[in-house]
Amino acid sequence: MFTLSKTEIFRGKNFNAVHNRGRSFANHALVILVVHDERYNGKVGFAAGKKLGGAVIRNRVRRLMREAYRLNKNSLRHDCGIILIGRKSIVTAKFKDVEKAFVDLCKRAKILKP
């Protein structure tokens, strides 16, 4: 079983550094920011802005993104830092749609293992 520990998640200044320096890829449901740097060693961050809705909705969006990442993290490269940002259409999306959007963005960002 795959797990997502607290040490794998960005906090504070590292989150801001990836957010500012990251190369972005987007689709209808997600935006992914990627920085190819060994310092970040496969860490990930999740963001859901207030434009998406109240706290309950934003927490659901983050849970969907975390689960999509968790299930696919072993197929991702570990030499980069990633931030996932939810978009408005993810609020009403089912998990399979979110996972498909995540994998599609990973392919476009070339962060899947060969």
C-alpha positions, 0 to 999 in steps of 0.5 A, a space after each residue: 500500500 502506498 502512503 503519503 507521509 508529512 515529510 513528502 509534503 512542502 511547507 513554507 519557503 520551499 513551497 514558495 520557491 517551487 511556486 515562484 520558479 516552477 514551470 507550469 502545465 495546466 488543463 481543465 481541472 489542475 495546474 501543475 508546477 514542476 521544478 527539476 532540482 535534486 534538493 526537492 527530492 520528490 516532494 509535493 505541495 497542494 493548493 486550493 484557493 478561496 475562489 473554489 468555495 468554502 473550507 469544506 469544498 477546498 478540503 475535498 479538492 485537496 483530498 482528491 489531488 492528494 489521492 491522485 498523487 498518492 496512487 501514482 507517485 511510484 511512477 513519477 520521477 524523484 528528481 523534481 518538486 511538484 505543486 498541484 493547484 486545483 481549478 474551478 472544474 475540479 469542485 464537481 469532478 469525480 475522482 477518476 476524472 481528477 486522476 486522469 487529469 493528473 496523469 495527463 499533466 504528468 505526461 506533458 511535464 515529462 515527470 513520469 518514469 520511462 
